Amino acid sequence: MRKITTILLLALVLNSCGEYQKVLKSDDYNYKYTKAVAYYEAEDFNRAMPLFNELSTVLRGTTKMEEVSYYFAYCHYSASDNLMAAYLFKNYTQNYSNGKHTEECAYMAAYCYYLEAPNYSLDATNNYKAINELQAFVDRFPNSDRVEKCNVLLDELRAILSKKAFENAKQYFTTENYKSAIIALENVLIDFPSYTNRQEVHFLIVKSSYSLAVNSISTKVTSRLKATLDAYAQFKDNYPNSDFIKDLENTYNKTNQTLTELKENKDEI
């Protein structure tokens, strides 16, 4: 019985392969289109994709081309070829600005870039592409049911970029490049107002400011120590109960002590 079942399955496979080869070799493009759609609807994307690939060339300029473009993009998406899918979905929206699937394809182009957006430690090119496409979708289709999802994805992508910006700024502090650290940390606060770890950003600004001051040339030490006091005051006003306060109070005391010593030395002169 098992042997008979195996033979029957083999026969079905061979028949299926033979039928597909017949479709591939056919010059009847309406027939090819019908079969391509049937394969797609059966989720047999490996067979559908080559057919839609051919049809995207031979049916260009015909009434079927819009649907071919739509199906071809989804074939790539189903194969997890997200960047090509994004390109094809976007092409659809450009070629058929008022098409049947324009809203859907505009969203899918953005979503495919989102799927390729890496974590904060890697290159952020696709993060920016996803943000641009998602924002463009929201602006173009403000009443779409997909806007809420877009906003969720935008928040997630911006959180990744803010984390990346913070870690890059923190690296300047770690490597004792304090002037660059201050600039980068302040940019985090400006560029990402909703960044959740703002307290540590302010903490590192105070620490960087002090370290920059005490390692500066004599003509700049006083002004930079005063900038440290300003940064400390801002931190204390915003985070009076912070776990960083004890550490920063020590920095504050050292800053005042150094300023006092500088003033005394100046008076002696």
Secondary structure, 3 states (H helix, E strand, C coil): CHHHHHHHHHHHHHHHHHHHHHHHHCCCHHHHHHHHHHHHHCCCHHHHHHHHHHHHHHCCCCCCHHHHHHHHHHHHHHCCCHHHHHHHHHHHHHHCCCCCCHHHHHHHHHHHHHHCCCCCCCCCHHHHHHHHHHHHHHHHCCCCCCHHHHHHHHHHHHHHHHHHHHHHHHHHHHCCCHHHHHHHHHHHHHHCCCCCCHHHHHHHHHHHHHHHHHCCCHHHHHHHHHHHHHHHHHHHHHCCCCCCHHHHHHHHHHHHHHHHHHHHHHHHC
